[in-house]
Amino acid sequence: MTDINKDALTGKPTTGHEWDGIQELNNPLPKWWLMVFYACILFSILWWVLYPAIPFLHGYTKGVLGYNSHQVYEQQATAAAQAQKVWLDKIAAASTDQISSDAELLNFAMGGGKALFNENCAACHAPGGAGRPGFPVLADDDWLWGGTLAAVEQTIRHGIRSSDPDTRNNVMPNFGTDGVLTGDQIGDVANYVLSLSGTKADADSVARGKQVFADNCVACHGEQAKGNQELGAPNLTDSVWLYGGDHKALIAQITKPHLGVMPNWQGRLTDTQIKMLAVYVHSLGGGQ
């Protein structure tokens, strides 16, 4: 007589369960697996006793060891701050030029400056100063307001067209919307500006635009259109464009220019942080 609790093929006992003619074998779990399972249970009980583990409505079990991760973090943070304090004090007492000329200070400032840049500046200027539409590239050594350490620090401290009384500020006129130039004149001067960086344009239009440029734009951009960093007037001959470098974009900028705004970081960052950030930004484009 066949034992209904044994598999006919293997002769092993079954659980008595069957699905679509398939019987479930009653194979016991491996002993090593059971030992590990029971050991994990014992370990978890021991952990509950030793460490904070069980939350309640108004607290949690403290554990017999009195371990507190918040206290550990505070201790580690305090130790890290103490280790950095030596370097931060040196940076606070030094100028950006002195920081740049000291290899150890420079190395520390570059690390701190990069972290500050990623946290505060990368949203507009992109990581590594790669720039975004309407926000200048900081890695090409083309500086609107000067690329020396002092100039970069000044810009970071006081911003551009910000609320700071010492902010960098200059305004390009609305040549079109204010009726200073006609539409034809704006088109001609746009062609002239494009020709300065090698773009071909109608010769007659370029000639007319050159005269319009001489009458209206030289005061800021210079006779050779090389720009003026004291005024934040860009170089128009290097094919570096903040708001687009085609004919349509130039017409729009001349007609009613975009006027970028950068916040002043003095008061938002500490003096030491501003110095580290200035050193880092200065390094992105090679500096001046």
C-alpha positions in Angstrom: 0.0 0.0 0.0 1.4 3.5 -1.0 2.0 5.9 1.8 0.1 9.1 0.8 2.5 11.2 3.0 5.5 10.2 0.9 6.5 11.4 -2.5 6.3 8.5 -4.9 9.4 9.7 -6.9 11.8 10.6 -4.2 10.4 8.7 -1.3 10.6 11.8 1.0 7.8 12.8 3.3 5.4 15.5 2.2 3.5 18.1 4.0 0.2 16.8 2.7 -0.3 20.0 0.6 -0.9 19.5 -3.1 -1.3 22.0 -6.0 -2.2 20.8 -9.5 -0.8 17.4 -8.7 2.5 18.8 -7.3 3.2 17.8 -3.7 5.2 19.9 -1.3 8.1 18.0 0.2 8.6 18.3 3.9 12.3 19.2 3.9 13.6 20.5 7.2 15.6 23.7 7.3 19.4 23.3 7.4 20.7 23.3 10.9 23.3 26.0 10.2 20.5 28.2 9.0 18.4 27.6 12.1 21.4 28.3 14.3 22.1 31.7 12.5 18.4 32.5 12.8 18.3 31.9 16.5 21.6 33.7 17.0 20.1 36.8 15.2 17.1 36.7 17.6 19.4 36.6 20.6 21.6 39.4 19.2 18.6 41.6 18.6 17.4 41.1 22.2 20.9 41.9 23.4 20.9 45.0 21.2 17.6 46.2 22.6 19.1 45.9 26.1 22.4 47.7 25.4 21.4 50.5 23.0 18.4 52.8 22.5 16.0 50.7 20.5 12.2 50.9 21.2 10.4 54.2 20.6 7.5 55.3 22.8 5.0 58.1 22.4 7.1 60.4 24.7 10.6 58.9 24.4 12.4 55.7 23.9 14.4 53.0 25.7 17.8 54.5 26.6 19.9 51.3 26.7 22.1 50.2 29.6 25.2 51.6 27.8 23.7 55.1 27.6 24.8 55.5 23.9 23.5 58.6 22.2 24.2 59.3 18.5 23.5 63.0 18.9 26.2 63.3 21.5 28.6 61.4 19.4 27.9 63.7 16.4 28.4 66.8 18.6 31.7 65.5 19.9 32.9 64.7 16.4 31.7 68.1 15.0 33.4 69.9 17.9 36.7 68.0 17.3 36.5 68.8 13.6 35.8 72.5 14.3 38.8 72.6 16.6 41.0 71.0 14.0 39.9 73.5 11.4 40.1 76.5 13.8 43.9 76.8 13.4 43.6 77.2 9.6 40.5 79.4 9.8 42.2 81.8 12.2 45.2 82.0 9.8 42.9 82.7 6.9 41.0 85.3 8.9 44.3 87.2 9.6 45.5 87.0 6.0 44.7 88.7 2.8 43.6 86.8 -0.3 47.0 87.4 -1.9 48.8 86.0 1.2 46.5 83.0 1.2 47.2 82.4 -2.5 51.0 82.5 -1.9 50.9 80.0 1.0 50.7 76.5 -0.2 49.1 75.0 2.9 46.6 77.9 3.4 45.8 77.8 -0.3 45.1 74.0 -0.1 42.7 74.5 2.8 41.0 77.5 1.3 40.5 75.7 -2.0 38.7 72.8 -0.3 36.5 75.2 1.8 35.9 77.5 -1.2 34.7 74.6 -3.4 32.3 73.5 -0.8 31.0 77.0 -0.3 30.7 77.5 -4.1 28.7 74.3 -4.5 26.4 75.3 -1.7 25.8 78.9 -2.6 26.9 79.7 -6.2 26.5 76.6 -8.3 22.8 77.1 -8.7 23.5 80.0 -11.0 27.0 79.5 -12.2 26.9 75.7 -12.4 29.4 73.4 -10.7 33.0 74.3 -11.5 31.8 77.7 -12.7 30.7 76.3 -16.1 28.0 79.0 -16.3 24.3 78.9 -17.3 22.2 81.0 -19.7 22.3 84.5 -18.4 24.9 83.7 -15.8 28.5 84.2 -16.6 31.1 81.4 -17.0 33.7 81.7 -14.2 36.1 79.2 -15.8 37.1 81.0 -19.0 39.1 83.9 -17.5 36.7 86.4 -19.2 35.8 88.8 -16.3 33.2 91.5 -16.5 34.4 93.3 -13.4 38.0 92.2 -13.2 39.6 88.9 -12.4 42.3 89.8 -9.9 41.9 88.3 -6.4 40.9 91.7 -5.0 38.4 92.3 -7.8 36.8 88.8 -7.3 36.6 89.3 -3.6 35.0 92.8 -4.1 32.3 91.3 -6.3 31.5 88.5 -3.9 31.4 90.8 -0.9 29.2 93.5 -2.4 27.5 91.9 -5.3 26.3 93.4 -8.6 23.3 95.7 -8.6 22.5 94.4 -5.2 21.2 96.3 -2.1 24.7 96.7 -0.8 25.8 100.4 -0.8 29.2 99.4 -2.2 27.8 97.1 -4.9 29.1 97.1 -8.4 26.6 99.0 -10.5 26.4 100.2 -14.1 23.4 100.4 -16.4 23.3 100.0 -20.1 20.7 102.4 -21.7 17.5 101.1 -23.3 18.6 102.3 -26.7 15.4 101.0 -28.4 12.6 101.3 -25.8 13.7 104.8 -24.8 14.0 105.9 -28.4 17.7 106.7 -28.3 18.2 104.7 -31.6 15.9 103.7 -34.4 15.3 100.1 -35.3 17.5 100.5 -38.4 20.3 101.9 -36.3 20.1 99.1 -33.8 20.2 96.5 -36.6 23.3 98.2 -38.1 25.2 98.5 -34.8 24.3 94.8 -34.0 25.9 93.9 -37.4 29.0 95.9 -36.5 29.4 94.3 -33.1 29.0 90.8 -34.7 31.7 91.8 -37.3 34.1 92.5 -34.4 34.3 88.8 -33.5 34.5 87.6 -37.1 30.9 87.1 -38.1 30.2 88.2 -41.7 27.6 90.9 -42.2 26.5 93.4 -44.9 29.4 95.8 -45.4 27.2 98.9 -45.7 25.3 98.0 -42.6 28.6 97.4 -40.7 29.9 100.8 -41.8 26.7 102.5 -40.6 26.8 100.5 -37.4 30.4 101.5 -36.8 29.4 105.2 -36.7 26.4 104.5 -34.4 28.8 102.6 -32.1 31.3 105.5 -32.1 28.5 107.9 -31.2 26.8 105.9 -28.5 28.8 102.9 -27.2 32.5 103.9 -27.1 32.2 105.6 -23.7 31.7 102.3 -22.0 33.0 99.6 -24.4 36.0 101.6 -25.7 37.1 102.6 -29.2 38.3 99.1 -29.9 35.2 97.5 -28.2 37.5 95.7 -25.7 35.3 96.6 -22.8 35.9 98.3 -19.5 36.1 96.2 -16.3 35.8 99.2 -14.1 32.3 99.7 -15.5 31.5 96.0 -16.1 31.2 96.7 -19.8 32.0 93.5 -21.7 34.6 92.9 -24.4 32.6 92.7 -27.6 35.4 91.2 -29.7 36.0 87.8 -28.0 32.9 85.9 -29.0 31.9 85.5 -25.3 28.2 86.3 -25.0 26.2 86.3 -21.8 22.7 86.7 -23.4 23.3 85.2 -26.8 25.6 86.2 -29.7 23.4 86.1 -32.8 21.8 89.0 -34.6 18.4 88.6 -32.9 19.9 88.3 -29.4 22.1 91.4 -29.9 19.1 93.5 -31.2 17.1 92.4 -28.1 20.0 93.4 -25.8 20.6 96.8 -27.4 16.8 97.5 -27.5 16.2 96.7 -23.8 19.2 95.1 -22.1 19.2 92.4 -19.5 20.8 93.7 -16.3 22.1 90.9 -14.2 21.9 90.9 -10.5 24.2 89.1 -8.1 23.5 89.2 -4.3 26.1 90.6 -1.9 27.5 87.8 0.2 28.9 90.0 2.9 26.6 89.4 5.9 25.5 86.1 4.5 28.9 84.5 4.7 31.7 85.2 7.2 34.7 87.2 6.3 36.8 84.0 6.3 34.3 82.2 4.0 34.3 85.0 1.5 38.1 84.9 1.3 38.1 81.1 0.7 35.4 81.5 -1.9 37.3 84.3 -3.7 40.4 82.2 -3.8 38.5 79.3 -5.3 36.6 81.3 -7.9 39.8 83.1 -8.9 41.4 79.7 -9.5 38.7 78.5 -11.9 39.7 80.7 -14.8 43.3 81.0 -14.0 42.9 84.5 -12.5 44.5 87.7 -13.5 
